[in-house]
Amino acid sequence: MDQAPSPTVDEPSSREQRRQLWVLALALVLAMSTWFSTAAVLGQLRTAWSLSRAEASWLTIAVQLGFVVGAALSAATNLADRIAPPRLVLIGAVGAASANATLVFSHSFGPAFPARLLTGAFLALVYPPAMKAAASWYQKDRGVALGVMIGALTVGSGLPHFLNGMGGADWRITLLGASVLTAVGGLIAERGTTEGPYRSPGAVVDPRQIGALARNRSFRLAAFGYFGHMWELYAMWAWIAAFYTSAFDSARAASLSAFAVIAIGAAGSIYAGRLSDRTSRANAAGTAMRASALLSLFVGFLIDAPPPIVLGAGLVWGFWVVADSAQFSAIVTEVVDRRYVGTALTLQLALGFVLSVCTIFLLPEVRDAHGWGWAFAMLAPGPMLGALAMAALDRSRRAVPGSTRLAAGHGPT
């Protein structure tokens, strides 16, 4: 069931829209830098803390799990309606920065794991509210606006690799640097942005509506697409630095390559956002997923190729692997009754991040048994199946009278 059109509001000036969007994007770049801060220095931590392979994986997975818990609690308590999104971003950023900074005083996996859980939980108060604030400034061209925000998240996720690659910094400096950047990002969001005229209700969870969502074919297809996306994305991001460490002789080159591969996803996100506004959200997401699936099948097998080829292939994969991300939330807001959007988004988010835990844990197991080629190829079925779901969604939406505008990404979101 499609939601009713939004009430008429005063159109904001394009100049103010752009200012708000880019300030929010800058805030998100900085605030999300703690997400992969331990992944960026995982090699150093394994030596310093004598981490086992399983402990190293769980240290990366902890952020995913914490994010799921934080997002669910935020939605269940309706924090997005009780606290203005810019203020909520500040609270989340300061909390994540503080939790992440405690790692410099840790000496083992035991105290580090709950610190990373808390980091993920607080980041759940950063990413969704920032996206909500950006969407509140756009009705037309919302696809590209959300693409810019996902691009910001992407660059922020890669920042710790950049910090680590600048002169091979000690792991404590990298972690503290990421924490400082996160706190600064929160301050920028709180001081420099406000909600726009297209604000929407907060994401309230109502478990009683899960049955209704399960009967909504469009939602099921959107969710299957998102799950395929999550099967691939975070495992690739989590282990790409380890891949380049194996491929290159220089640790600095490996860190900077990992940063470049993750950060280039910002361009992919903006490209897919523009494509979604011109064609359809499902078409844009499906295009990205087909490309990333193809690349995951062979990038790992290039590990012994000349460094420019290994890096070049990774950059192309990095461009496409996250390009579809912004479109899944937009699709849900277009195919689900407005009353159920909060439940739908939270359910999709939670299941997707839990699914990503599986591939983050499995990838190094497959790598140790069969090499990087098969480890990355293991990620391909996710986007392959997701692309099929997006193709089915695009066909079904265009076949329903009156839904073409929504399928084209121009309906109310």
C-alpha positions in Angstrom: 0.0 0.0 0.0 1.4 3.3 -1.0 1.5 6.2 1.4 -0.6 9.3 0.8 1.1 12.4 -0.7 2.8 14.7 1.8 0.9 17.9 2.6 1.9 21.1 0.7 4.7 23.0 2.3 6.8 26.0 1.4 9.5 25.0 -0.9 13.0 25.8 0.6 15.5 27.7 -1.5 17.9 25.5 -3.5 20.8 27.4 -1.9 19.6 26.5 1.6 18.9 22.9 0.6 22.5 22.5 -0.7 24.0 24.2 2.4 22.1 21.9 4.7 22.9 18.8 2.7 26.7 19.5 2.5 27.0 20.4 6.1 25.2 17.2 7.1 27.4 15.3 4.7 30.5 16.7 6.3 29.2 15.9 9.8 28.5 12.3 8.7 32.0 11.9 7.1 33.6 12.8 10.4 31.1 11.1 12.8 31.3 7.7 11.1 35.1 7.5 11.3 34.9 5.3 14.4 33.0 2.5 12.6 36.0 0.7 11.1 38.6 2.2 13.4 39.6 -1.2 14.8 39.5 -2.8 11.4 42.1 -0.3 10.2 44.5 -1.3 12.9 43.5 -4.9 13.3 47.0 -6.2 12.4 48.5 -4.1 15.2 45.9 -5.1 17.7 46.3 -8.8 17.0 50.0 -8.4 17.9 49.5 -6.1 20.8 46.6 -8.0 22.4 47.5 -11.5 21.2 44.1 -11.8 19.5 43.0 -15.1 18.0 41.5 -15.1 14.5 38.0 -15.5 16.0 38.5 -12.6 18.5 39.7 -10.4 15.6 36.5 -11.2 13.7 34.3 -10.6 16.7 35.9 -7.3 17.4 34.8 -6.2 13.9 31.4 -7.8 14.3 30.7 -6.1 17.6 29.9 -2.7 15.9 27.3 -4.4 13.7 25.6 -6.0 16.6 25.7 -2.8 18.7 24.2 -0.8 15.8 21.3 -3.2 15.5 20.5 -2.9 19.3 20.9 0.9 19.2 18.7 1.3 16.2 16.0 -1.0 17.6 16.0 0.8 21.0 16.0 4.2 19.3 13.0 3.3 17.2 11.1 1.6 20.1 11.5 4.7 22.3 10.8 7.1 19.4 13.9 9.1 20.1 13.8 10.7 16.6 10.5 12.5 17.6 11.5 13.3 21.1 15.0 14.7 20.2 15.7 16.9 17.2 17.9 14.9 14.7 20.9 17.3 14.9 21.0 17.0 18.7 20.5 13.3 18.5 23.5 13.1 16.1 25.6 15.0 18.6 24.6 12.7 21.5 25.4 9.6 19.4 28.7 11.0 18.1 29.9 12.0 21.6 28.9 8.5 22.9 30.6 6.7 20.1 33.7 8.8 20.4 33.9 8.1 24.1 33.4 4.4 23.8 35.9 4.1 21.0 38.5 6.1 22.9 38.4 3.7 25.8 40.1 1.1 23.6 43.5 2.9 24.1 43.3 1.8 27.7 42.3 -1.8 26.8 44.9 -4.6 26.8 42.8 -7.5 25.6 39.7 -8.6 23.8 37.6 -8.8 27.0 37.1 -5.0 27.7 37.4 -4.1 24.0 34.4 -6.1 22.9 31.8 -4.2 25.0 33.4 -0.9 24.1 32.9 -1.7 20.4 29.3 -2.8 21.1 28.7 0.6 22.7 30.4 2.3 19.7 27.9 0.7 17.3 24.9 1.4 19.5 25.8 5.1 19.7 26.4 5.2 16.0 22.8 4.1 15.5 22.0 7.6 16.9 24.1 9.2 14.2 23.5 7.6 10.8 19.6 7.2 10.7 18.9 10.7 12.2 21.4 12.3 9.8 19.7 10.6 6.9 16.3 11.7 8.2 17.5 15.3 8.5 18.8 15.3 5.0 15.6 13.8 3.6 13.6 16.5 5.4 15.1 19.1 3.0 14.3 17.2 -0.2 11.2 15.9 -1.9 12.2 16.2 -5.5 15.8 14.8 -6.1 15.7 13.0 -2.8 17.5 10.0 -4.4 20.6 12.0 -5.2 20.4 13.8 -1.8 20.4 10.4 0.1 23.1 9.3 -2.3 25.3 12.2 -1.1 24.7 11.1 2.5 25.6 7.5 1.8 28.7 8.8 0.1 29.5 10.7 3.2 29.1 7.6 5.3 31.3 5.7 2.9 34.2 8.2 3.1 33.8 8.4 6.9 34.0 4.6 7.1 37.3 4.7 5.2 38.9 7.5 7.2 40.6 5.3 9.8 42.5 3.6 7.0 43.7 7.0 5.8 44.8 7.9 9.3 46.6 4.6 9.7 48.2 5.0 6.3 49.7 8.4 7.0 53.1 7.4 8.2 52.1 4.1 9.7 50.7 5.7 12.9 50.6 3.8 16.2 47.2 2.1 16.7 46.4 4.4 19.7 46.8 7.5 17.6 44.5 6.1 14.9 41.8 5.2 17.4 42.0 8.5 19.2 42.1 10.4 15.9 38.9 8.7 14.8 37.2 9.5 18.1 38.1 13.1 17.9 36.8 13.3 14.3 33.5 11.6 15.4 32.9 14.1 18.2 33.7 17.1 15.9 31.2 15.7 13.3 28.5 15.6 16.0 29.2 19.2 16.9 29.0 20.3 13.2 25.6 18.6 12.9 24.2 20.1 16.0 25.5 23.7 15.4 25.2 23.9 11.6 22.0 22.1 10.6 18.2 22.0 11.3 15.3 19.9 10.1 13.7 20.9 6.8 10.1 21.5 5.8 9.6 17.9 4.6 10.2 16.3 8.0 8.5 13.0 8.5 7.3 11.1 11.6 10.0 9.2 13.6 10.5 5.5 13.1 8.3 3.8 15.7 8.3 0.1 15.9 5.1 -1.8 16.1 5.7 -5.6 16.1 2.0 -6.2 15.4 2.5 -4.9 11.9 5.2 -7.4 10.9 2.5 -9.7 9.5 1.1 -7.0 7.3 4.6 -6.3 6.0 5.2 -9.9 5.3 2.1 -9.9 3.1 3.4 -6.9 1.2 5.1 -8.3 -1.9 6.8 -5.0 -2.7 8.3 -4.8 0.7 9.5 -8.4 0.6 11.3 -7.8 -2.7 12.8 -4.6 -1.3 14.0 -6.5 1.8 15.4 -9.3 -0.2 17.4 -6.8 -2.3 18.7 -5.1 0.9 19.7 -8.5 2.4 21.7 -9.3 -0.7 23.4 -5.9 -0.5 24.3 -6.5 3.2 25.6 -10.0 2.5 28.3 -8.4 0.5 29.0 -4.8 1.6 30.3 -4.9 5.2 32.3 -8.1 4.7 34.1 -6.4 1.8 34.6 -3.2 3.7 35.8 -5.1 6.9 38.4 -7.2 5.1 39.6 -5.1 2.2 42.5 -3.7 4.2 43.6 -7.3 5.1 43.4 -8.2 1.4 45.7 -5.3 0.4 48.0 -6.2 3.3 48.4 -9.6 1.6 48.7 -8.1 -1.8 51.3 -5.3 -1.2 54.6 -5.2 0.6 54.0 -1.8 2.1 51.6 -1.5 5.1 51.1 2.2 4.3 50.2 1.3 0.7 47.7 -1.2 2.0 46.0 1.2 4.3 45.8 4.0 1.7 44.5 1.6 -0.9 41.8 0.4 1.5 40.8 4.0 2.1 40.6 4.7 -1.6 38.5 1.6 -2.3 36.0 2.4 0.4 35.9 6.2 -0.2 35.3 5.9 -4.0 31.9 4.5 -3.1 30.9 8.1 -2.4 31.0 8.7 -6.2 29.0 5.5 -6.8 26.4 6.5 -4.3 25.9 9.9 -5.9 25.8 8.3 -9.4 23.2 5.8 -8.4 21.1 8.5 -6.7 21.0 10.5 -9.9 20.2 7.3 -11.9 17.3 6.5 -9.4 15.8 10.0 -9.9 16.0 9.6 -13.7 14.8 6.0 -14.0 13.7 4.1 -10.9 15.2 3.2 -7.5 14.9 -0.5 -8.2 16.7 -0.1 -11.5 19.5 1.9 -10.0 20.0 -0.6 -7.1 19.8 -3.6 -9.5 22.4 -2.0 -11.8 24.9 -1.5 -8.9 24.3 -5.0 -7.6 24.9 -6.7 -10.9 28.2 -4.8 -11.3 29.4 -5.5 -7.7 28.5 -9.2 -8.0 30.6 -9.5 -11.1 33.6 -7.8 -9.5 33.5 -9.9 -6.4 33.9 -13.0 -8.5 37.4 -12.1 -9.7 39.0 -9.3 -7.6 40.3 -11.8 -5.0 41.9 -13.9 -7.7 44.1 -10.9 -8.8 46.1 -10.9 -5.6 49.3 -11.8 -7.3 48.7 -9.4 -10.2 50.8 -6.1 -10.5 49.7 -3.7 -7.8 48.1 -1.2 -10.2 45.8 -3.9 -11.5 44.9 -5.1 -8.0 44.1 -1.5 -6.9 42.3 -0.6 -10.1 39.9 -3.6 -9.8 39.3 -2.8 -6.2 38.4 0.8 -7.0 35.8 -0.3 -9.5 34.4 -2.7 -7.0 34.4 -0.1 -4.3 32.5 2.3 -6.6 29.6 -0.2 -7.2 29.5 -2.1 -3.9 27.7 0.7 -2.0 26.1 2.5 -4.8 22.7 0.8 -4.2 22.6 1.5 -0.5 20.6 4.7 -0.3 17.8 3.3 -2.6 16.6 0.5 -0.3 15.3 2.9 2.4 13.8 5.1 -0.2 12.0 2.1 -1.8 10.5 1.1 1.6 9.1 4.5 2.2 7.4 4.3 -1.3 5.9 0.8 -1.0 4.8 0.7 2.6 1.9 2.4 4.3 3.2 5.5 6.1 1.9 4.1 9.4 4.2 1.1 9.0 7.3 2.8 7.7 9.1 2.9 11.1 8.5 -0.8 11.7 9.5 -1.7 8.1 12.8 0.2 8.1 13.8 -1.0 11.5 13.0 -4.6 10.6 14.9 -4.4 7.4 17.9 -2.7 9.0 18.1 -5.1 11.9 17.9 -8.3 9.8 20.3 -6.9 7.2 23.0 -6.0 9.8 22.6 -9.3 11.6 23.1 -11.0 8.2 26.3 -9.0 7.6 27.7 -10.6 10.8 27.7 -14.0 9.1 29.8 -12.9 6.1 32.2 -10.8 8.2 32.9 -14.0 10.3 32.9 -16.5 7.4 35.1 -14.6 5.0 38.4 -15.1 6.8 37.5 -18.7 7.3 37.1 -19.2 3.6 40.2 -17.2 2.9 42.4 -19.3 5.2 41.0 -22.5 3.6 40.9 -21.5 -0.1 42.5 -18.1 -0.6 41.2 -14.6 -1.2 39.7 -15.4 -4.6 37.1 -17.8 -3.2 36.6 -15.7 -0.1 35.4 -12.7 -2.1 33.6 -14.8 -4.6 31.5 -16.1 -1.6 29.9 -12.7 -1.5 28.6 -12.7 -5.0 25.4 -14.7 -4.5 24.0 -11.9 -2.3 24.0 -9.1 -4.9 23.1 -11.6 -7.6 19.9 -12.6 -5.8 19.3 -9.0 -4.8 19.5 -7.8 -8.4 16.8 -10.4 -9.3 14.6 -9.1 -6.6 15.1 -5.5 -7.8 14.2 -6.5 -11.4 11.0 -8.2 -10.1 10.1 -5.1 -8.1 10.7 -2.8 -11.0 8.4 -4.9 -13.2 5.7 -5.2 -10.6 5.7 -1.5 -9.8 5.4 -0.4 -13.4 2.6 -2.9 -14.0 0.4 -1.3 -11.4 -1.6 1.7 -12.7 -0.6 4.9 -10.9 2.7 3.5 -9.6 5.0 4.6 -12.4 5.9 7.8 -10.7 6.9 5.9 -7.6 8.9 3.4 -9.6 10.7 6.3 -11.2 11.7 7.7 -7.9 9.5 10.8 -8.1 6.7 9.8 -5.8 6.3 11.1 -2.2 9.0 9.7 0.1 
